[in-house]
Amino acid sequence: MDVVLLAGLCIIAALYSCVGHGGASGYLAVLSLTVYASNDPAWLKQHAWSLNLLVAGIAFYAYRKSGYFSSKLAIPFISASIPAAIIGGFLRVDHDIYDTLLSITLVFAAWKLISLKNKDYDGVFINLPDKKVALVVGGVIGFLSGIIGVGGGIFLSPIILLFGWGDVKTTAGVSALFIWVNSAAGIVGNTISGQLVLDFEILLPFAGAVLIGGFIGSKFGSEKLSNKSVRIMLASVLIIAAIRQILQLLGLWS
């Protein structure tokens, strides 16, 4: 196994777990630069989801242990996203239009997070959204997550923050659980449609690399970083993901 590849996966896991994310978009970006890029898209999605399960699980534990989680905020999003992610994982969809919208969304969300003027609270605040709104948001994000092989936190986090439904660190805790269940649901959808192609011989060293990064990043993000620092880290993650999508659209990233 290429040491550079494993180091890259470890760094991505550390960066994403700082903000409660699993890192699937980063894993897909790194794998697309390697010999694994020629593999079936289902292979890439399932391995990214599997790594998501490990890192998002660690991030959820770390943030919840530190008191940054709200089940009342999380449950409506999750309850709608699970069946939607299963359906998305079952389908085979062309990504060109989606990639364009995703790039625009990520750049806009990153800019809004950086430019937000509201106070970064030291404590926890929850401003619950209307349940119908949360169900729709969760369902749409879950469906998109299932289609492209991510956990959906990269969509949910900026939405929660931009609408003031929670503070930065509570958003990270909620997003971590959201990512975990969507990743599991995506694998279930792929399995139902007969696309399951997990290669455990390759997955095990990948898992070791992201476990190290996920542990370091989630502990650092939940205990050491200020809310402002976590917000800046999240914006950085969004920008990185947006750059990947734009390069892919331009044909500069396979």
C-alpha positions in Angstrom: 0.0 0.0 0.0 1.3 3.4 -1.0 2.5 5.3 2.1 1.6 8.6 0.5 -2.0 7.5 -0.1 -2.4 6.3 3.5 -0.9 9.6 4.8 -3.3 11.5 2.6 -6.3 9.6 3.9 -5.1 10.2 7.5 -4.8 13.9 7.0 -8.2 14.2 5.3 -9.8 12.3 8.2 -8.1 14.6 10.7 -9.3 17.7 8.9 -12.9 16.6 8.3 -13.3 15.1 11.8 -12.4 18.4 13.4 -15.8 19.7 12.2 -17.7 16.5 12.7 -17.5 15.2 9.1 -16.5 11.8 7.9 -14.4 12.9 4.9 -16.0 11.0 2.0 -15.6 13.8 -0.5 -11.9 14.0 0.4 -11.4 10.3 0.2 -13.1 10.3 -3.2 -10.8 13.1 -4.3 -7.6 11.3 -3.2 -8.7 7.9 -4.6 -9.5 9.5 -8.0 -5.8 10.4 -8.3 -4.7 6.8 -7.8 -5.0 3.5 -9.7 -8.3 3.0 -7.9 -9.9 5.8 -10.1 -10.5 3.2 -12.8 -12.6 1.1 -10.5 -16.4 1.0 -10.7 -18.1 4.1 -9.2 -19.9 1.8 -6.8 -16.5 0.6 -5.5 -15.4 4.2 -4.8 -18.7 5.1 -3.1 -18.7 2.0 -0.9 -15.2 2.4 0.3 -15.7 6.1 1.0 -18.9 5.3 2.9 -17.1 2.6 4.9 -14.3 5.1 5.9 -17.1 7.6 6.8 -18.6 5.1 9.2 -15.3 4.9 11.1 -14.5 8.6 11.2 -18.0 10.0 11.7 -18.5 7.5 14.5 -15.4 8.7 16.3 -16.4 12.4 15.7 -19.9 11.8 17.0 -18.5 10.1 20.2 -16.0 13.0 20.8 -18.5 15.8 20.3 -21.3 14.1 22.2 -19.0 13.3 25.1 -18.1 17.0 25.2 -21.8 17.9 25.4 -22.2 19.1 21.8 -25.2 17.2 20.5 -28.9 17.6 20.4 -31.2 14.6 19.6 -34.1 17.0 19.1 -32.2 18.8 16.3 -30.8 15.6 14.8 -33.8 13.2 14.8 -36.0 14.9 12.2 -33.1 15.3 9.7 -32.0 11.7 10.2 -35.5 10.1 10.1 -36.1 11.5 6.6 -32.6 11.0 5.3 -32.3 7.2 6.0 -34.9 6.0 3.5 -33.9 8.7 1.0 -30.2 7.6 1.2 -31.2 4.0 0.6 -33.1 5.0 -2.5 -30.2 7.2 -3.7 -27.7 4.4 -3.1 -29.9 2.1 -5.1 -30.0 4.4 -8.2 -27.5 5.0 -10.9 -27.6 8.7 -11.8 -25.6 11.0 -14.1 -23.7 13.5 -12.0 -22.9 16.4 -14.4 -25.8 18.7 -13.4 -25.5 17.8 -9.8 -21.7 18.5 -9.8 -22.4 22.0 -11.1 -25.0 22.8 -8.5 -22.8 21.3 -5.8 -19.8 23.4 -6.7 -21.9 26.6 -6.5 -23.5 25.5 -3.2 -20.2 24.7 -1.6 -18.5 28.0 -2.6 -21.6 30.0 -1.5 -21.8 28.1 1.9 -18.0 28.6 2.5 -18.3 32.3 1.8 -21.3 32.7 4.1 -19.6 30.9 6.9 -16.5 33.1 6.6 -18.5 36.3 6.4 -20.9 35.6 9.2 -20.9 38.4 11.8 -23.0 36.7 14.5 -21.3 35.8 17.8 -19.5 32.5 18.2 -21.1 31.2 21.4 -19.0 29.4 24.0 -22.0 27.4 25.2 -24.7 25.4 23.4 -27.7 26.9 21.8 -30.5 25.2 19.8 -33.1 27.0 17.7 -35.1 24.1 16.4 -36.4 24.3 12.8 -40.0 23.5 11.9 -40.2 19.7 11.7 -41.6 19.7 8.2 -38.7 21.8 7.0 -36.2 19.5 8.8 -37.8 16.5 7.2 -37.6 18.0 3.7 -34.0 19.1 4.2 -33.0 15.7 5.6 -34.7 13.8 2.8 -33.1 15.9 0.0 -29.6 15.7 1.5 -30.0 11.9 2.2 -31.0 11.3 -1.4 -28.1 13.3 -2.8 -25.7 11.5 -0.4 -26.9 8.1 -1.6 -26.4 9.1 -5.2 -22.8 10.4 -5.0 -21.3 8.5 -2.1 -21.0 11.0 0.7 -22.6 11.3 4.2 -24.3 14.6 3.6 -22.6 16.6 6.4 -21.1 18.9 3.9 -24.6 20.1 3.1 -26.2 19.8 6.5 -23.6 21.7 8.5 -23.8 25.0 6.6 -27.6 24.8 6.4 -27.9 24.5 10.2 -25.5 27.4 10.7 -26.8 29.7 8.1 -30.4 29.4 9.4 -29.3 29.7 13.0 -30.6 26.3 14.1 -27.6 25.5 16.3 -24.1 26.6 17.3 -21.0 25.5 15.5 -19.9 22.6 17.8 -23.5 21.2 18.3 -23.8 21.3 14.5 -20.6 19.2 14.3 -22.1 16.6 16.7 -25.4 16.4 14.8 -23.7 16.2 11.4 -21.4 13.4 12.6 -24.4 11.2 13.4 -26.2 12.3 10.3 -23.2 11.3 8.2 -22.9 7.9 9.9 -26.5 6.9 9.3 -26.5 8.1 5.7 -23.3 6.2 4.9 -24.8 3.0 6.3 -28.0 3.6 4.4 -26.1 4.2 1.2 -24.3 0.9 1.5 -27.6 -0.8 2.2 -29.1 0.7 -1.0 -26.1 -0.4 -3.0 -26.3 -3.9 -1.6 -30.0 -4.2 -2.4 -29.3 -3.2 -6.0 -26.6 -5.8 -6.3 -23.7 -3.4 -6.4 -21.8 -4.5 -3.2 -18.1 -4.7 -4.1 -16.2 -4.0 -0.9 -12.6 -5.2 -0.9 -11.6 -5.8 2.7 -7.9 -6.4 1.8 -7.7 -2.9 0.6 -10.2 -1.4 3.1 -8.3 -2.5 6.2 -5.1 -0.4 5.7 -7.4 2.5 4.6 -9.3 2.1 7.8 -6.2 2.1 9.9 -5.1 5.4 8.4 -8.4 7.2 8.9 -8.9 5.9 12.4 -5.7 7.6 13.4 -6.6 10.9 11.7 -10.2 10.7 12.9 -9.2 10.3 16.5 -6.7 13.2 16.4 -9.0 15.5 14.5 -12.2 14.9 16.5 -10.5 15.2 19.9 -8.8 18.4 18.8 -12.0 19.9 17.3 -14.3 19.0 20.2 -11.9 19.9 23.1 -9.2 22.3 21.9 -10.6 24.5 19.1 -12.8 27.5 19.7 -16.1 27.8 17.9 -14.6 30.4 15.6 -11.7 28.1 14.7 -14.1 25.2 14.0 -16.2 27.5 11.8 -13.0 28.5 9.8 -12.1 24.8 9.5 -15.5 23.9 8.2 -15.3 26.7 5.6 -11.9 25.3 4.5 -13.4 21.9 4.1 -16.2 23.3 2.0 -13.7 25.2 -0.2 -11.5 22.1 -0.7 -14.6 20.0 -1.7 -15.8 22.8 -4.1 -12.3 23.0 -5.8 -12.5 19.3 -6.4 -15.9 19.5 -8.0 -14.9 22.4 -10.2 -11.8 20.7 -11.4 -13.8 17.6 -12.1 -16.3 19.6 -14.2 -13.4 21.1 -16.1 -12.0 17.7 -16.9 -8.9 18.4 -14.8 -9.8 15.8 -12.1 -10.9 12.3 -13.2 
